C-alpha cells in the first residue's frame, strides 16, 4: 500500500509499481489526511 499526505503522490507511486509488476499495489485515496478525518481521528493531521 502506498500513502502520502493527500493521496496524489501515492497514486502515482502505485501506478509506477503496478507497471513494474507489483499487481497488488494500491493507493490510499485521500491520503493520511482523509484517513484521519474519516476513519481514525487519533491520527494527527499536519
Secondary structure, 3 states (H helix, E strand, C coil): CECCCCCHHHHHHHHHHHHCCCCCCCECCCHHHHHHHHCCCCCCCC
